[in-house]
């Protein structure tokens, strides 16, 4: 009985150590996750506040098909 008790005690100690190791790892992963989330929010905020360059936005009023139609409007 004492031998079984000793074996169970050692298993319990091992489980406690493993739990502590996993808890520390989970805390580190949580910190990393929070830092990455914060960085992502900063990037989204910066992208939302950035004004788009006028050269990147096409002017739909200056399409080539509309200019062709205006050159010869009364042709049957």
One Martini backbone bead per residue (centre of mass of N, CA, C, O) as a GRO file, in nm:
protein
   76
    1UNK     BB    1   0.058   0.063  -0.020
    2UNK     BB    2   0.304   0.253   0.002
    3UNK     BB    3   0.397   0.218  -0.291
    4UNK     BB    4   0.145   0.334  -0.426
    5UNK     BB    5   0.158   0.606  -0.285
    6UNK     BB    6   0.435   0.690  -0.399
    7UNK     BB    7   0.359   0.676  -0.697
    8UNK     BB    8   0.126   0.882  -0.683
    9UNK     BB    9   0.297   1.115  -0.578
   10UNK     BB   10   0.488   1.133  -0.825
   11UNK     BB   11   0.267   1.183  -1.032
   12UNK     BB   12   0.164   1.441  -0.904
   13UNK     BB   13   0.425   1.602  -0.928
   14UNK     BB   14   0.442   1.586  -1.234
   15UNK     BB   15   0.170   1.725  -1.293
   16UNK     BB   16   0.236   1.992  -1.154
   17UNK     BB   17   0.480   2.065  -1.329
   18UNK     BB   18   0.330   2.058  -1.600
   19UNK     BB   19   0.123   2.275  -1.530
   20UNK     BB   20   0.328   2.503  -1.485
   21UNK     BB   21   0.451   2.496  -1.765
   22UNK     BB   22   0.183   2.545  -1.921
   23UNK     BB   23   0.112   2.812  -1.785
   24UNK     BB   24   0.358   2.972  -1.881
   25UNK     BB   25   0.309   2.926  -2.181
   26UNK     BB   26   0.027   3.057  -2.189
   27UNK     BB   27   0.119   3.337  -2.098
   28UNK     BB   28   0.310   3.391  -2.335
   29UNK     BB   29   0.098   3.355  -2.559
   30UNK     BB   30  -0.089   3.578  -2.458
   31UNK     BB   31   0.111   3.810  -2.484
   32UNK     BB   32   0.162   3.773  -2.785
   33UNK     BB   33  -0.130   3.806  -2.874
   34UNK     BB   34  -0.171   4.094  -2.764
   35UNK     BB   35   0.053   4.225  -2.931
   36UNK     BB   36  -0.060   4.148  -3.211
   37UNK     BB   37  -0.336   4.282  -3.175
   38UNK     BB   38  -0.229   4.567  -3.133
   39UNK     BB   39  -0.082   4.589  -3.405
   40UNK     BB   40  -0.331   4.544  -3.582
   41UNK     BB   41  -0.491   4.790  -3.479
   42UNK     BB   42  -0.283   5.000  -3.568
   43UNK     BB   43  -0.291   4.933  -3.870
   44UNK     BB   44  -0.593   4.983  -3.914
   45UNK     BB   45  -0.589   5.276  -3.819
   46UNK     BB   46  -0.380   5.377  -4.024
   47UNK     BB   47  -0.545   5.293  -4.277
   48UNK     BB   48  -0.801   5.463  -4.209
   49UNK     BB   49  -0.635   5.747  -4.191
   50UNK     BB   50  -0.544   5.719  -4.465
   51UNK     BB   51  -0.496   5.887  -4.754
   52UNK     BB   52  -0.567   5.859  -5.067
   53UNK     BB   53  -0.437   5.864  -5.366
   54UNK     BB   54  -0.539   6.015  -5.654
   55UNK     BB   55  -0.381   5.820  -5.859
   56UNK     BB   56  -0.538   5.549  -5.750
   57UNK     BB   57  -0.803   5.689  -5.850
   58UNK     BB   58  -1.029   5.646  -6.074
   59UNK     BB   59  -1.192   5.818  -6.336
   60UNK     BB   60  -1.512   5.742  -6.447
   61UNK     BB   61  -1.568   6.003  -6.632
   62UNK     BB   62  -1.296   5.909  -6.821
   63UNK     BB   63  -1.394   5.718  -7.028
   64UNK     BB   64  -1.357   5.585  -7.350
   65UNK     BB   65  -1.660   5.535  -7.432
   66UNK     BB   66  -1.773   5.825  -7.385
   67UNK     BB   67  -1.583   5.970  -7.593
   68UNK     BB   68  -1.690   5.818  -7.846
   69UNK     BB   69  -1.996   5.906  -7.829
   70UNK     BB   70  -1.939   6.228  -7.852
   71UNK     BB   71  -1.815   6.247  -8.152
   72UNK     BB   72  -2.089   6.069  -8.277
   73UNK     BB   73  -2.418   6.118  -8.199
   74UNK     BB   74  -2.589   6.129  -8.509
   75UNK     BB   75  -2.542   5.844  -8.600
   76UNK     BB   76  -2.740   5.583  -8.766
   0.00000   0.00000   0.00000
